[in-house]
Amino acid sequence: MEKNTVWAISLSTVVFVGFFAAQTFLFPPKAQEQNQAENQTEQNSAVVENEAGKAENSEGSVDSSETSIVATENSISESGEEINLTEENFTITTNKVKVTFTNRGGDIVSYELIEKDDKGNLKNRDVDTGKGVELIENLSDKNRAFGLSLGDATKPIINDIFTAKKLGDYSIGFFKKFTSKNADGTTSEFTLVKKYTFKPNDYTFKLDITIDGDENFKGLDLGGASYTLRTAPQVGPKYNPKVDRYEYRELVSFNGEKVKKTRLGTKQTKNYERDWVWTAMAGKYFEFIVYPENKNSMSSTVVYNSEIEVGESANAQVKMTRKATDSKETNDSYYIYAGPRNESELKNYVSEDKNEWGLSGVHFNESLQTSGFLYWLEVILKFLLENINKIVHNWGVSIIIVTIILKMALFPITKKSLEGTQKMQQFQPKMQELQAKYKGDPQKLQMETAKMYKEIGYNPMSGCLPLLFQFVILFAMYNLFNNYFEFRGASFIKGWIDDLSVGDHVGPVFERGLPFLGWNQIRILPIVYVISQLLFGKITQNGGTAAAGQSAGQMKMMMYGMPIMFFFLFYNAPAGLLLYWTVSNIFQLGQQLVINKMMKNKKPVLVKSTNKNKR
């Protein structure tokens, strides 16, 4: 290996190691930002004056310049007696989910996916716990799933204890009476009701929210808002963003025609002004989608929150505000999808006969992550993968077979490209002669070069076609493998690649991570990929297709530097993607050996033909 090439590779390695080191040590999380987030949470706990003039904690109450609302301390039974309520949990279980509620605020504190396949295995298993995936994370006393704030999104959730009543196997209701002191000095009462209804075989449930006031009640207007509904503080299951850099959380909003997806950094709160039909907080494989039955009742502003409230884990929460109401009784309904972010489930909400709620045209499938204009290619690749997997019953083997099919399909184009490159290699001396002869006349050099290409039947663009096709396929594969739900938890080889949706691993887990890089596991696939790429480059060079002169150094940089760069970039990439890439390299390496042999046999003929053209 030449000295310049060694320097180039060494510098590339230093740059990437330096990048990760700088990211880890030079830009650590600032304690000040975390303190600001904690202070903001504390400020949200306001204090109001009660009827006796005493101050009381306002969790569950709202205080504004116009109206003050205080929850009643006790509940009234059907016989008219006061009941002292205590906090309790309630559970509803369907064929798909097990949901746990608390009567404190009438909120959800656990949402476990329990659906099983034909063999009795969990479809959505948490890799770490072995149980069903828990979709609700980062719970605290001040933030629970589907909690309500009276007023806008800056107000704290209602923290009072509600009366709970089971309404059937798949339905439960919570209600609480509040006293409202109006701006004109009068008082009135209203009852806040939350009713959850589930279906046995559907991930979507219905949340009905009712505000039922007495004869003096003049509606609920707290600065232009009546109440704010929120999703869970974080979409489960838990993950470590420092280790799994391919996991993410994003706000998804659909206006009936187009979908908007936004990712927010840690410890931020941002308002998004955009008309929406439904909005969602989505992870890589699971999501919450909130679809209000009456979209006109909702504010166009949704709040995306990624503050840190529990430990070191950031929230990923969306808050939606209901507009002020002047009615004595207000009834709102929300359809909430809480489940896998996969096409097989989400496409059911396009047609009313596919889901148990009869929803039609809501297009929850628009929340899926796709590569845009290459979506058609993803559909083809998924079709191949799914049908092959029905035969082999192993997603890793399916990836290998699809890779081989793609390489064989592209072989004619690859062969033609390499033949052209080989032919051009034989005319390097003439090319160098033209460059020297027309050194000061670029236009003449271009004309003579084009003339020579025409004589020998060489198309300069032919060498780009295979690379272009491979890049397009790789781009589609990257998005597909990084988001394809069926790869989650899919094992290829036990003990090595147990989950195609994350990186492979062998040996122990390093709690602190490797110095500078932060990697906490040893992975084999990235190493195999680098070796296969280097071997392919070496064989290509030995096959006589390498460039000469100044371009030779650039080609060597590409041959040695790029694989090492990709090694760092894709070290934690999903094993499915690296498996495709590695198998592709190995198969192409074999193809290259065959093509080199074919080119070697054709060389005498091409040289003879060239000499004839020269004469």
C-alpha positions as CSV (number, residue, x, y, z in Angstrom):
1,M,0.0,0.0,0.0
2,E,1.4,3.4,-1.0
3,K,2.4,6.0,1.6
4,N,-0.2,8.5,0.5
5,T,-3.0,5.9,0.8
6,V,-1.9,5.0,4.3
7,W,-2.0,8.7,5.3
8,A,-5.4,9.1,3.8
9,I,-6.9,6.1,5.6
10,S,-5.2,7.2,8.9
11,L,-6.6,10.7,8.6
12,S,-10.1,9.4,7.9
13,T,-10.0,7.2,11.0
14,V,-8.7,10.1,13.1
15,V,-11.5,12.4,11.9
16,F,-14.2,9.9,12.8
17,V,-12.8,9.0,16.1
18,G,-12.4,12.7,16.8
19,F,-15.9,13.4,15.8
20,F,-17.4,10.8,18.3
21,A,-15.0,12.0,21.0
22,A,-16.0,15.6,20.5
23,Q,-19.6,14.7,20.6
24,T,-19.2,12.9,23.8
25,F,-16.9,15.1,25.8
26,L,-17.2,18.6,24.3
27,F,-21.0,18.8,24.1
28,P,-22.3,17.0,27.2
29,P,-25.9,17.8,28.4
30,K,-26.0,21.1,30.2
31,A,-27.1,21.0,33.8
32,Q,-28.6,24.4,33.4
33,E,-31.0,23.3,30.8
34,Q,-32.2,20.4,32.9
35,N,-32.6,22.7,35.9
36,Q,-34.7,25.1,33.7
37,A,-36.9,22.2,32.7
38,E,-37.4,21.2,36.4
39,N,-38.1,24.8,37.4
40,Q,-40.7,25.1,34.7
41,T,-42.4,22.0,36.0
42,E,-42.5,23.4,39.5
43,Q,-43.9,26.7,38.2
44,N,-46.8,24.8,36.6
45,S,-48.0,24.0,40.2
46,A,-49.9,27.2,40.9
47,V,-51.7,28.2,44.1
48,V,-55.3,29.4,44.3
49,E,-57.4,30.8,47.2
50,N,-60.3,28.6,48.3
51,E,-63.6,29.8,49.7
52,A,-62.2,30.1,53.3
53,G,-59.4,32.3,52.0
54,K,-56.8,29.6,52.6
55,A,-54.2,28.7,50.0
56,E,-54.2,25.1,48.7
57,N,-52.2,23.2,46.1
58,S,-53.9,23.6,42.7
59,E,-53.0,20.3,41.1
60,G,-56.4,19.4,39.6
61,S,-57.5,23.1,39.7
62,V,-57.1,26.0,37.4
63,D,-56.6,29.6,38.3
64,S,-56.9,32.4,35.8
65,S,-57.7,36.1,35.9
66,E,-61.3,35.4,34.9
67,T,-62.3,32.0,36.3
68,S,-61.2,29.8,39.2
69,I,-62.1,26.1,39.3
70,V,-61.9,23.9,42.4
71,A,-62.6,20.1,42.5
72,T,-65.0,18.9,45.2
73,E,-63.2,16.8,47.8
74,N,-65.7,14.0,48.0
75,S,-68.1,12.1,45.7
76,I,-71.7,11.4,46.1
77,S,-73.1,7.9,45.9
78,E,-76.3,6.9,44.2
79,S,-78.0,7.0,47.6
80,G,-76.9,10.6,48.2
81,E,-74.1,9.8,50.7
82,E,-70.7,11.3,50.6
83,I,-67.9,8.9,49.7
84,N,-64.2,9.5,50.7
85,L,-62.3,8.3,47.6
86,T,-58.9,6.6,47.6
87,E,-56.6,5.9,44.7
88,E,-57.3,2.7,42.9
89,N,-56.3,0.9,39.7
90,F,-58.6,-0.8,37.2
91,T,-57.8,-3.1,34.3
92,I,-59.4,-3.8,31.0
93,T,-58.1,-6.7,28.9
94,T,-58.8,-7.4,25.2
95,N,-57.3,-9.8,22.7
96,K,-54.7,-7.2,21.9
97,V,-54.0,-5.1,25.0
98,K,-54.0,-5.0,28.7
99,V,-54.8,-1.5,30.0
100,T,-54.4,-0.3,33.5
101,F,-56.2,2.9,34.7
102,T,-55.9,5.0,37.8
103,N,-58.9,6.9,39.2
104,R,-56.5,9.8,39.9
105,G,-57.4,12.0,36.9
106,G,-59.0,9.0,35.2
107,D,-55.7,8.4,33.4
108,I,-53.9,5.4,31.9
109,V,-50.8,4.2,33.7
110,S,-50.0,1.0,31.7
111,Y,-50.7,-0.1,28.1
112,E,-49.3,-3.5,27.4
113,L,-49.5,-5.2,24.0
114,I,-50.5,-8.8,24.6
115,E,-51.6,-10.0,21.1
116,K,-50.4,-13.6,20.3
117,D,-49.9,-15.4,17.0
118,D,-51.2,-18.8,16.0
119,K,-48.5,-20.5,18.0
120,G,-49.3,-18.6,21.2
121,N,-46.2,-16.4,21.0
122,L,-46.4,-12.7,21.7
123,K,-46.4,-10.7,18.5
124,N,-45.0,-7.6,20.2
125,R,-42.5,-8.9,22.7
126,D,-40.2,-6.6,24.6
127,V,-36.7,-7.9,23.9
128,D,-35.4,-7.0,27.3
129,T,-38.2,-8.2,29.5
130,G,-39.7,-11.0,27.4
131,K,-43.2,-9.6,28.2
132,G,-45.5,-7.7,25.9
133,V,-44.3,-4.2,24.9
134,E,-45.3,-1.5,27.4
135,L,-46.3,1.5,25.3
136,I,-46.4,4.0,28.2
137,E,-43.1,5.3,29.7
138,N,-41.8,8.2,31.8
139,L,-44.8,8.3,34.0
140,S,-44.8,10.6,37.1
141,D,-47.3,12.1,39.5
142,K,-47.4,15.2,37.3
143,N,-47.6,13.5,33.9
144,R,-49.7,10.5,33.0
145,A,-51.1,9.1,29.7
146,F,-54.2,10.8,28.4
147,G,-54.4,13.1,31.3
148,L,-56.4,16.3,31.1
149,S,-55.4,19.9,31.9
150,L,-58.1,22.4,32.5
151,G,-57.0,25.2,30.2
152,D,-54.1,25.3,27.7
153,A,-51.0,23.1,27.4
154,T,-49.1,25.0,30.1
155,K,-51.5,24.0,32.9
156,P,-50.8,21.0,35.1
157,I,-52.9,17.8,34.7
158,I,-55.9,17.2,36.9
159,N,-54.5,15.3,39.9
160,D,-57.7,14.8,41.8
161,I,-59.3,11.4,42.5
162,F,-62.3,10.6,40.3
163,T,-65.2,8.2,40.9
164,A,-64.7,5.2,38.7
165,K,-67.4,2.9,37.2
166,K,-66.9,-0.2,35.1
167,L,-69.5,0.0,32.3
168,G,-68.8,-3.4,30.8
169,D,-66.0,-5.8,29.9
170,Y,-64.5,-3.2,27.5
171,S,-65.6,0.1,28.9
172,I,-64.9,2.2,32.0
173,G,-65.9,5.7,33.1
174,F,-64.4,8.3,35.5
175,F,-66.2,11.5,36.7
176,K,-65.5,14.3,39.0
177,K,-67.5,17.4,40.1
178,F,-65.9,20.8,40.0
179,T,-67.0,24.2,41.3
180,S,-66.5,27.2,39.0
181,K,-66.3,30.8,40.2
182,N,-67.1,33.0,37.2
183,A,-65.8,36.4,36.4
184,D,-69.1,38.0,37.4
185,G,-68.8,36.6,40.9
186,T,-71.4,33.8,40.4
187,T,-70.6,30.2,41.0
188,S,-71.6,27.1,39.1
189,E,-70.9,23.4,39.0
190,F,-70.0,21.1,36.3
191,T,-69.1,17.4,36.1
192,L,-66.1,16.2,34.1
193,V,-66.5,12.7,32.6
194,K,-63.9,10.5,30.9
195,K,-65.2,7.4,29.3
196,Y,-62.9,4.8,27.6
197,T,-64.3,2.2,25.3
198,F,-62.3,-0.7,23.7
199,K,-63.0,-3.3,21.1
200,P,-61.9,-6.9,21.5
201,N,-59.7,-7.0,18.3
202,D,-58.7,-3.5,17.7
203,Y,-55.8,-1.4,18.8
204,T,-57.9,1.8,18.6
205,F,-60.0,2.8,21.6
206,K,-62.5,5.6,22.0
207,L,-62.2,8.4,24.6
208,D,-65.3,10.4,25.3
209,I,-64.9,13.6,27.3
210,T,-68.0,15.3,28.6
211,I,-68.4,18.6,30.4
212,D,-71.9,18.7,32.0
213,G,-72.8,21.9,33.8
214,D,-75.7,23.0,36.0
215,E,-78.2,25.8,35.1
216,N,-75.7,28.5,36.1
217,F,-72.8,27.0,34.1
218,K,-71.8,29.3,31.2
219,G,-69.3,27.1,29.5
220,L,-65.5,26.6,30.0
221,D,-63.4,29.4,28.7
222,L,-59.9,29.6,30.2
223,G,-58.0,32.0,28.0
224,G,-59.6,30.6,24.8
225,A,-59.2,27.0,25.9
226,S,-61.4,24.5,27.7
227,Y,-59.0,21.6,28.3
228,T,-55.9,20.0,26.9
229,L,-55.5,16.3,26.2
230,R,-52.0,14.7,26.1
231,T,-50.5,11.4,24.9
232,A,-48.2,9.3,27.1
233,P,-45.1,11.1,28.3
234,Q,-43.0,8.8,26.2
235,V,-43.7,6.1,23.6
236,G,-42.4,2.7,24.8
237,P,-40.5,0.5,24.9
238,K,-37.6,2.1,26.7
239,Y,-34.4,2.6,24.7
240,N,-31.0,4.2,25.2
241,P,-30.5,7.0,22.6
242,K,-26.8,7.0,23.2
243,V,-26.6,3.3,22.1
244,D,-29.4,2.9,19.6
245,R,-28.8,5.9,17.4
246,Y,-31.3,4.5,14.8
247,E,-34.2,4.7,17.2
248,Y,-36.1,8.0,17.3
249,R,-39.4,9.8,18.2
250,E,-41.2,12.2,15.9
251,L,-44.4,14.3,15.7
252,V,-46.6,13.2,12.8
253,S,-49.5,15.4,11.7
254,F,-52.0,14.7,8.8
255,N,-54.2,17.4,7.4
256,G,-56.3,15.2,5.1
257,E,-54.0,15.5,2.2
258,K,-50.4,15.7,3.3
259,V,-48.5,14.4,6.3
260,K,-45.9,16.4,8.2
261,K,-43.2,14.7,10.3
262,T,-41.0,16.6,12.7
263,R,-38.2,15.5,15.1
264,L,-37.3,17.6,18.1
265,G,-34.1,17.7,20.1
266,T,-33.9,16.8,23.8
267,K,-35.2,19.2,26.5
268,Q,-37.4,21.4,24.2
269,T,-41.0,22.4,24.0
270,K,-42.3,23.7,20.7
271,N,-45.7,24.8,19.4
272,Y,-46.7,23.8,15.9
273,E,-49.3,25.9,14.0
274,R,-50.8,23.7,11.4
275,D,-54.3,22.5,10.5
276,W,-54.6,18.8,11.3
277,V,-57.1,15.9,11.1
278,W,-55.1,13.7,13.3
279,T,-51.8,14.0,15.1
280,A,-49.4,11.4,16.5
281,M,-46.3,10.8,18.5
282,A,-44.5,8.0,16.8
283,G,-41.4,5.9,17.5
284,K,-39.6,3.5,15.2
285,Y,-42.1,0.7,15.7
286,F,-45.0,2.0,17.9
287,E,-47.1,5.1,18.1
288,F,-50.1,7.0,19.5
289,I,-52.5,8.5,17.0
290,V,-55.2,10.9,18.2
291,Y,-58.1,11.5,15.9
292,P,-60.8,13.9,17.2
293,E,-64.3,13.2,15.8
294,N,-64.9,16.9,15.5
295,K,-61.7,18.4,14.2
296,N,-63.2,22.0,14.2
297,S,-63.4,21.9,18.0
298,M,-59.6,21.6,18.3
299,S,-57.0,24.4,18.3
300,S,-54.7,24.2,15.3
301,T,-51.7,24.5,17.7
302,V,-50.2,21.3,19.0
303,V,-47.4,21.2,21.5
304,Y,-44.4,18.8,21.1
305,N,-42.6,18.3,24.4
306,S,-39.2,16.6,24.9
307,E,-38.4,17.8,28.4
308,I,-36.7,15.6,30.9
309,E,-39.0,14.9,33.8
310,V,-38.0,11.4,34.9
311,G,-34.4,10.4,35.4
312,E,-32.3,11.0,32.3
313,S,-34.9,10.0,29.8
314,A,-36.5,12.7,27.6
315,N,-40.2,12.8,27.0
316,A,-41.8,12.5,23.6
317,Q,-45.3,13.9,24.1
318,V,-47.9,15.8,22.1
319,K,-50.5,18.0,23.7
320,M,-53.8,19.0,21.9
321,T,-56.0,21.8,23.1
322,R,-59.8,21.9,22.9
323,K,-61.2,25.3,22.1
324,A,-63.3,27.2,24.6
325,T,-66.9,26.3,24.9
326,D,-70.0,28.3,26.0
327,S,-72.4,25.4,26.2
328,K,-73.8,23.9,29.3
329,E,-73.0,20.5,28.1
330,T,-70.1,19.6,25.8
331,N,-69.4,16.1,24.4
332,D,-66.2,15.3,22.6
333,S,-65.0,12.0,21.2
334,Y,-61.5,10.9,20.3
335,Y,-60.4,7.8,18.5
336,I,-56.9,6.9,19.7
337,Y,-54.7,4.3,18.0
338,A,-52.1,2.9,20.4
339,G,-50.1,0.0,18.8
340,P,-47.6,-1.1,16.2
341,R,-46.5,1.3,13.6
342,N,-46.9,-1.3,10.8
343,E,-48.8,-1.4,7.5
344,S,-50.8,-4.5,8.3
345,E,-52.5,-2.8,11.2
346,L,-52.7,0.8,10.0
347,K,-54.1,0.1,6.5
348,N,-57.3,-1.2,8.3
349,Y,-58.4,2.4,8.9
350,V,-58.7,3.2,5.2
351,S,-61.9,1.2,4.8
352,E,-64.7,0.9,7.4
353,D,-65.1,-2.9,7.0
354,K,-61.5,-3.5,8.0
355,N,-61.8,-2.1,11.6
356,E,-64.2,-2.6,14.4
357,W,-65.0,1.1,14.8
358,G,-66.2,1.5,11.2
359,L,-63.7,4.3,10.6
360,S,-63.2,5.1,6.9
361,G,-60.6,7.3,5.1
362,V,-58.7,8.4,8.2
363,H,-55.5,7.1,6.6
364,F,-53.6,6.2,9.8
365,N,-51.2,4.5,7.3
366,E,-49.9,7.9,6.3
367,S,-47.9,7.8,9.6
368,L,-45.7,5.1,8.2
369,Q,-42.0,6.0,7.6
370,T,-41.2,5.6,3.8
371,S,-38.5,6.8,1.5
372,G,-40.9,9.0,-0.5
373,F,-40.5,8.7,-4.2
374,L,-38.9,5.3,-3.8
375,Y,-41.9,3.9,-1.9
376,W,-42.8,1.8,-5.0
377,L,-39.4,0.1,-4.7
378,E,-40.0,-0.6,-1.0
379,V,-43.3,-2.3,-2.0
380,I,-41.5,-4.6,-4.5
381,L,-38.8,-5.4,-2.0
382,K,-41.4,-6.2,0.8
383,F,-43.3,-8.3,-1.6
384,L,-40.2,-10.4,-2.4
385,L,-39.2,-10.6,1.3
386,E,-42.6,-11.6,2.6
387,N,-43.3,-14.3,-0.1
388,I,-39.8,-15.8,0.3
389,N,-40.2,-15.8,4.1
390,K,-43.4,-17.8,3.8
391,I,-41.2,-20.6,2.4
392,V,-38.0,-20.4,4.4
393,H,-39.5,-19.0,7.7
394,N,-36.3,-17.0,8.5
395,W,-36.1,-13.3,7.7
396,G,-32.3,-13.4,7.6
397,V,-32.3,-16.1,4.9
398,S,-35.0,-14.2,3.1
399,I,-32.7,-11.1,3.0
400,I,-29.9,-13.3,1.6
401,I,-32.1,-14.7,-1.2
402,V,-33.5,-11.3,-2.2
403,T,-29.9,-9.9,-2.3
404,I,-28.8,-12.7,-4.6
405,I,-31.9,-12.2,-6.8
406,L,-31.1,-8.4,-7.1
407,K,-27.5,-9.0,-7.9
408,M,-28.4,-11.6,-10.6
409,A,-30.9,-9.2,-12.1
410,L,-28.3,-6.4,-12.3
411,F,-25.5,-8.7,-13.6
412,P,-26.1,-7.9,-17.3
413,I,-25.7,-4.2,-16.6
414,T,-22.7,-4.7,-14.3
415,K,-21.1,-7.0,-16.9
416,K,-21.5,-4.4,-19.7
417,S,-20.2,-1.7,-17.5
418,L,-17.1,-3.6,-16.6
419,E,-16.5,-4.6,-20.2
420,G,-16.6,-0.9,-21.2
421,T,-14.2,0.0,-18.4
422,Q,-11.8,-2.8,-19.4
423,K,-11.9,-1.7,-23.0
424,M,-11.2,1.9,-22.0
425,Q,-8.3,0.7,-19.8
426,Q,-6.5,-0.6,-23.0
427,F,-6.6,2.8,-24.5
428,Q,-5.1,4.6,-21.5
429,P,-1.8,5.2,-23.4
430,K,-3.8,6.9,-26.3
431,M,-5.8,8.9,-23.7
432,Q,-2.6,10.1,-22.1
433,E,-1.3,11.0,-25.5
434,L,-4.3,13.1,-26.3
435,Q,-4.1,14.8,-22.9
436,A,-0.5,15.8,-23.5
437,K,-1.2,16.9,-27.1
438,Y,-4.2,19.1,-26.3
439,K,-3.1,20.3,-22.8
440,G,-3.8,23.9,-23.6
441,D,-7.0,23.3,-25.6
442,P,-9.7,21.7,-23.3
443,Q,-12.4,22.1,-26.0
444,K,-10.3,20.2,-28.6
445,L,-9.3,17.6,-26.0
446,Q,-13.0,17.0,-25.3
447,M,-13.8,16.6,-29.0
448,E,-11.0,14.2,-29.6
449,T,-11.8,12.2,-26.5
450,A,-15.4,11.9,-27.6
451,K,-14.2,10.8,-31.1
452,M,-12.0,8.1,-29.5
453,Y,-14.9,6.9,-27.3
454,K,-17.1,6.5,-30.4
455,E,-14.4,4.6,-32.3
456,I,-14.0,2.0,-29.6
457,G,-17.7,1.8,-28.7
458,Y,-17.3,3.1,-25.1
459,N,-20.0,5.0,-23.3
460,P,-18.6,6.9,-20.2
461,M,-22.1,6.8,-18.6
462,S,-22.2,3.0,-18.7
463,G,-19.9,2.8,-15.6
464,C,-22.3,4.9,-13.6
465,L,-25.4,2.9,-14.2
466,P,-24.6,-0.1,-11.9
467,L,-23.6,2.4,-9.2
468,L,-26.8,4.4,-9.7
469,F,-29.0,1.3,-9.5
470,Q,-27.1,0.0,-6.4
471,F,-27.4,3.4,-4.7
472,V,-31.2,3.6,-5.4
473,I,-31.7,0.0,-4.0
474,L,-29.5,0.7,-1.0
475,F,-31.5,3.8,-0.2
476,A,-34.8,2.0,-0.3
477,M,-33.3,-1.0,1.6
478,Y,-32.0,1.4,4.3
479,N,-35.4,2.9,4.9
480,L,-37.1,-0.5,4.7
481,F,-34.8,-2.4,7.0
482,N,-34.6,0.5,9.4
483,N,-38.4,0.7,9.8
484,Y,-39.8,-2.7,8.7
485,F,-41.8,-3.8,11.7
486,E,-41.5,-7.6,10.9
487,F,-37.7,-7.4,11.4
488,R,-38.2,-6.3,15.0
489,G,-37.3,-9.3,17.2
490,A,-36.7,-11.5,14.1
491,S,-33.8,-13.8,14.7
492,F,-31.4,-14.9,12.0
493,I,-28.7,-16.9,13.9
494,K,-29.3,-17.4,17.6
495,G,-26.6,-15.9,19.9
496,W,-25.3,-13.7,17.1
497,I,-28.1,-12.0,15.2
498,D,-31.1,-12.3,17.5
499,D,-32.8,-9.2,16.2
500,L,-32.5,-8.0,12.6
501,S,-33.8,-4.5,13.6
502,V,-30.7,-3.7,15.7
503,G,-27.0,-4.4,15.4
504,D,-25.6,-7.9,15.8
505,H,-23.5,-8.6,18.9
506,V,-21.2,-11.1,20.5
507,G,-19.6,-11.2,23.9
508,P,-20.4,-9.0,27.0
509,V,-22.1,-5.6,27.1
510,F,-19.8,-2.8,28.2
511,E,-21.8,-0.6,30.6
512,R,-19.7,2.5,30.1
513,G,-19.0,1.9,26.4
514,L,-15.7,1.9,24.5
515,P,-13.5,5.0,25.0
516,F,-14.2,7.8,22.6
517,L,-16.7,5.8,20.5
518,G,-19.3,5.0,23.1
519,W,-20.0,1.6,21.6
520,N,-21.1,-0.9,24.3
521,Q,-21.1,-4.1,22.2
522,I,-18.8,-5.9,19.9
523,R,-20.3,-6.4,16.5
524,I,-19.1,-8.8,13.8
525,L,-21.1,-7.8,10.7
526,P,-19.5,-4.3,10.3
527,I,-16.1,-6.0,10.3
528,V,-17.2,-8.7,7.8
529,Y,-18.6,-5.9,5.6
530,V,-15.3,-3.9,5.7
531,I,-13.3,-7.0,4.8
532,S,-15.6,-7.9,1.9
533,Q,-15.5,-4.3,0.6
534,L,-11.7,-4.2,0.7
535,L,-11.4,-7.6,-1.0
536,F,-13.8,-6.5,-3.7
537,G,-11.7,-3.3,-4.3
538,K,-8.5,-5.3,-4.4
539,I,-9.8,-7.8,-7.0
540,T,-11.2,-5.0,-9.1
541,Q,-7.8,-3.3,-9.1
542,N,-6.0,-6.5,-10.0
543,G,-8.5,-7.1,-12.7
544,G,-7.0,-4.2,-14.6
545,T,-9.9,-1.8,-14.2
546,A,-8.1,0.6,-11.9
547,A,-7.4,4.1,-13.2
548,A,-3.9,5.5,-13.8
549,G,-2.1,8.6,-12.9
550,Q,-3.6,11.1,-10.5
551,S,-7.0,9.3,-10.5
552,A,-5.3,6.1,-9.2
553,G,-4.7,7.8,-5.9
554,Q,-8.3,8.9,-5.7
555,M,-9.5,5.4,-6.6
556,K,-7.3,4.0,-3.8
557,M,-8.7,6.5,-1.4
558,M,-12.2,5.3,-2.4
559,M,-11.2,1.7,-2.2
560,Y,-9.6,1.9,1.3
561,G,-11.0,5.0,2.9
562,M,-14.7,4.6,2.1
563,P,-15.2,1.2,3.7
564,I,-13.5,2.4,6.9
565,M,-15.7,5.5,6.9
566,F,-18.8,3.4,6.5
567,F,-17.6,1.1,9.3
568,F,-17.9,4.0,11.7
569,L,-21.1,5.3,10.3
570,F,-22.9,2.0,10.2
571,Y,-21.4,0.2,13.2
572,N,-24.8,0.4,15.0
573,A,-26.9,0.0,11.9
574,P,-29.7,-2.6,11.9
575,A,-28.3,-6.1,11.3
576,G,-30.7,-6.6,8.4
577,L,-29.2,-3.7,6.4
578,L,-25.6,-4.8,7.0
579,L,-26.5,-8.4,6.2
580,Y,-27.8,-7.2,2.8
581,W,-24.8,-5.1,2.2
582,T,-22.3,-7.7,3.2
583,V,-23.9,-10.5,1.2
584,S,-24.2,-8.1,-1.8
585,N,-20.4,-7.5,-1.6
586,I,-19.5,-11.2,-1.3
587,F,-21.8,-12.1,-4.2
588,Q,-20.5,-9.2,-6.3
589,L,-16.9,-10.3,-5.5
590,G,-17.7,-13.7,-7.0
591,Q,-19.2,-12.0,-10.0
592,Q,-16.1,-9.8,-10.4
593,L,-13.9,-12.9,-10.5
594,V,-16.0,-14.4,-13.3
595,I,-16.1,-11.1,-15.2
596,N,-12.3,-10.7,-14.9
597,K,-11.7,-14.1,-16.3
598,M,-14.1,-13.3,-19.2
599,M,-12.3,-10.0,-19.9
600,K,-8.9,-11.7,-19.8
601,N,-10.0,-14.1,-22.6
602,K,-11.4,-11.3,-24.7
603,K,-8.2,-9.1,-24.4
604,P,-6.4,-10.4,-27.5
605,V,-9.4,-9.8,-29.7
606,L,-9.9,-6.3,-28.4
607,V,-6.2,-5.4,-28.9
608,K,-6.3,-6.6,-32.4
609,S,-9.4,-4.7,-33.2
610,T,-7.9,-1.6,-31.7
611,N,-4.7,-1.8,-33.7
612,K,-6.8,-2.2,-36.9
613,N,-8.7,1.0,-36.0
614,K,-5.4,2.8,-35.5
615,R,-4.2,1.9,-39.0
